[in-house]
Amino acid sequence: MVTMRRVPSEQFFDLRGWQADHAEEYGEKPSMRVQTLQLDRPEQVGSITSELHDGNLVLVDYTPLEGDQSTLHKVLAELERAVADVDGDICGVARHWLVVAPRGVRVARKRLGD
């Protein structure tokens, strides 16, 4: 059965009060989820690795670790090994954001339009 998406009547969305827990889910069970994580402890690498093994993509904000370069480098090395284990991909996409992708997903190194 095909589920139709509700189309908002407004042309623009005001996202200031929007919360992800109120978002609607559409369609059938997805083959991949996109997770977000604010990385503030090295122990969280295990959560990212679990998501990769489940075939999910993770957007990682590593701002809290920026002041501790030693820990940040160790965490990034651990993430690189995890990505290599699943034949995934890892790429910085903004100043403090990484995309950590599972097998079968590659992150473009050029922005659209460049």
N, C-alpha and C positions, 0 to 999 in steps of 0.2 A: 504494500500500500504506500502510495506517495503522499507525503505530508507537505502541504502548501505552507510557505512562509507568510507570516503576517507582514504586510508592507505598511510602514508608518505613513500617515498622511502629511507629516511635516517634511519640508524639503531639507532642513538642517536639523541636526541633533544637538541638544544641550547636554553635554556629558558631565557637567559639574556635579550633579547629584546621582549619577549613575553608579551602581554597584554591581560587581560581577555576580554576586549571589542572587541577583534578581534577573539575570539574563535568561532568555528562553533558549531551550535546546531544540534543534530542528533535525528532522530526518532520522535516518537509521543510525545504529551504533558506528562511531567513527573508527577508521583504521589507525588513526594517530591523534594524540592530543598535543596541544601546545601548553606547556606548563611555564610558570614564572617563579623565580626564586631570588630572594635577596640573600646573597652569600655573605654571612658574617662570621661563620665558624667553619674550620676545616672539616669537621665531622659531617657537614652537609653534602660533601662530595658523594657520599654513599647514596643519598637520595637522588642525586643527578644520575649516577651510574645505574640505579634501579630503573629510572625512567627511560634511559637509553636502551636497556635490555628489554623493556616493555615496548620499544618502538616509538617512544614519544620524544618530541623536540622540547628543549628547555631553553628559555630565555633567562640569562643570569645577570643580575645586577651585582657587581662586586665592589660597589662604592665603599661599604664598611671596611673592607680589607685594604683599601688603597694606602692607608697610612702605615701598614705593616708589610713592606715590600718582600721581606723574607717569607712570611706566611703566604702571601699572594703568589709568589713564584712557585712554592711547593704545591699549592692548590692547583695552579695552572698546569704544572707538570703531571700531577695526578689525573686531572681531567683529560689531558692529551693522551695518556696511557689508556684511560677508559674508552675514549673515542676510537683509538687504534684497535682496541680489543673487539669492538663491534663493527669495525669498518665504517665508522660514521664520519662526522666532520665537526670542526670547531673553528669559530671565526669571531673576531671582534667586529661589531657593527656600529658601535657608538663609543663615546669616551669611556664609559664604565659598563658597557653591555656586551655580553657574549651570546652567540647562538651555539648551542651544543645539540648536534643533530645525530639521529640514529642511522643505522644502515639504510642505504638507498636514498639518502637525502644529502645533497651537496649545497653549501652556502655560496652564493655568487660573491666574488671578490670585487666586483664593480657594481656601483649603484645603477639603477635604471636611469636612462637618460644621459649617463656619462659617456 
